[in-house]
Amino acid sequence: MIHIRELNKKFGKHHVLQNINLQFELGQGVALIGPNGSGKTTLIKALLGMVIPDKGEMLFNGSSIKNQSLYRQNIGYMPQISRFPDNMKVGQLFNMIRDVREDIKADVYDWELYDSFEIEQMKTKRLNILSGGMKQKVSAALAFLFNPKVLVLDEPTAGLDPVSNEILKEKLRKSITNGKLVLITSHILNDLDEITTHVAYLMDGKTQFFKSLEQLKMETSEDRLNKIIAHILNGEEAVHA
Ligand SMILES: Nc1ncnc2c1ncn2[C@@H]1O[C@H](COP(=O)(O)OP(=O)(O)OP(=O)(O)O)[C@@H](O)[C@H]1O
């Protein structure tokens, strides 16, 4: 579905992505994790065409995404920080985005998060007065609205209250079961446990590993993602010590 080959990106002298090779398929929940500044958001932005790589290629369904934009219709994106037009109201934003995608038929729409997050009740609120968590809800509902095959979520649970967090996680779980590809970054590894089928771990712009959760569980004899990662990192420290 998504093939990333020998991807490189420098910002000035800072080599932020170094020879990244990854392959994601429908039905996977890929946890893209790694320390602050390891390149996760840059990789996501490259995939969305928001950052232009220096070298390497990315294929979506077998076709290069270079200078393409149509493939993005298949991706629902929830950014780390949502920036909305300040004076627009929530309802106007949804209307505007639906107008942009007039090709999408009404029966394709997925209103589940819109309903669960009770966005109808905030329809008349201006976007610039929404709390951080409310903005996250709007952003999540928009990412799912057109029922895309691929969901890319950059720290989606940061700022969500526990009930909303569970709603989003359940939605992601269902989406993966129904054959969508979910690519998600988070530092809250507990949030990823029930969603993850594969883990891509980035460090200093390099892929440290990309493995299925099952394989990682077997290798570490740990069950939870935070324990698995701690096990691997402690092992590495021991090796380097
Ligand atoms: N537009 C830019 N110009 C210059 N440097 C950038 C730019 N965008 C990102 N960087 C740098 O690239 C590195 C990777 O940033 P990125 O946001 O991809 O990390 P991340 O893994 O998502 O981090 P976090 O976990 O903190 O969100 C950082 O050192 C960052 O300062």
The ligand as an SDF file (V2000), in Angstrom:
LIG
                    3D

 31 33  0  0  0  0  0  0  0  0999 V2000
   10.8410   23.0040    8.7590 N   0  0  0  0  0  0  0  0  0  0  0  0
   11.9040   22.6550    9.4770 C   0  0  0  0  0  0  0  0  0  0  0  0
   13.0570   23.3480    9.3820 N   0  0  0  0  0  0  0  0  0  0  0  0
   14.1500   22.9860   10.1070 C   0  0  0  0  0  0  0  0  0  0  0  0
   14.1920   21.9340   10.9370 N   0  0  0  0  0  0  0  0  0  0  0  0
   13.0780   21.2030   11.0640 C   0  0  0  0  0  0  0  0  0  0  0  0
   11.8710   21.5160   10.3540 C   0  0  0  0  0  0  0  0  0  0  0  0
   10.9240   20.6070   10.6900 N   0  0  0  0  0  0  0  0  0  0  0  0
   11.5120   19.7750   11.5640 C   0  0  0  0  0  0  0  0  0  0  0  0
   12.7810   20.1290   11.8010 N   0  0  0  0  0  0  0  0  0  0  0  0
   13.7380   19.4390   12.6750 C   0  0  0  0  0  0  0  0  0  0  0  0
   13.7340   18.0760   12.3030 O   0  0  0  0  0  0  0  0  0  0  0  0
   13.8860   17.2500   13.4690 C   0  0  0  0  0  0  0  0  0  0  0  0
   12.7650   16.2280   13.4730 C   0  0  0  0  0  0  0  0  0  0  0  0
   11.5600   16.9010   13.7430 O   0  0  0  0  0  0  0  0  0  0  0  0
   10.1700   16.1300   13.7810 P   0  0  0  0  0  0  0  0  0  0  0  0
    9.1090   17.1490   14.0720 O   0  0  0  0  0  0  0  0  0  0  0  0
   10.0460   15.3090   12.5730 O   0  0  0  0  0  0  0  0  0  0  0  0
   10.3920   15.1840   15.0470 O   0  0  0  0  0  0  0  0  0  0  0  0
    9.3620   14.2660   15.8370 P   0  0  0  0  0  0  0  0  0  0  0  0
    9.9750   12.9190   15.9220 O   0  0  0  0  0  0  0  0  0  0  0  0
    8.0180   14.3660   15.2400 O   0  0  0  0  0  0  0  0  0  0  0  0
    9.3920   14.9560   17.2670 O   0  0  0  0  0  0  0  0  0  0  0  0
    8.2840   15.0830   18.4390 P   0  0  0  0  0  0  0  0  0  0  0  0
    8.2060   13.7280   19.0880 O   0  0  0  0  0  0  0  0  0  0  0  0
    8.8990   16.0900   19.3450 O   0  0  0  0  0  0  0  0  0  0  0  0
    7.0030   15.5420   17.8330 O   0  0  0  0  0  0  0  0  0  0  0  0
   13.9030   18.1870   14.6640 C   0  0  0  0  0  0  0  0  0  0  0  0
   15.2390   18.3960   15.0540 O   0  0  0  0  0  0  0  0  0  0  0  0
   13.2950   19.4530   14.1310 C   0  0  0  0  0  0  0  0  0  0  0  0
   13.8120   20.5900   14.7860 O   0  0  0  0  0  0  0  0  0  0  0  0
  1  2  1  0
  2  3  1  0
  2  7  2  0
  3  4  2  0
  4  5  1  0
  5  6  2  0
  6  7  1  0
  6 10  1  0
  7  8  1  0
  8  9  2  0
  9 10  1  0
 10 11  1  0
 11 12  1  0
 11 30  1  0
 12 13  1  0
 13 14  1  0
 13 28  1  0
 14 15  1  0
 15 16  1  0
 16 17  2  0
 16 18  1  0
 16 19  1  0
 19 20  1  0
 20 21  2  0
 20 22  1  0
 20 23  1  0
 23 24  1  0
 24 25  2  0
 24 26  1  0
 24 27  1  0
 28 29  1  0
 28 30  1  0
 30 31  1  0
M  END
$$$$
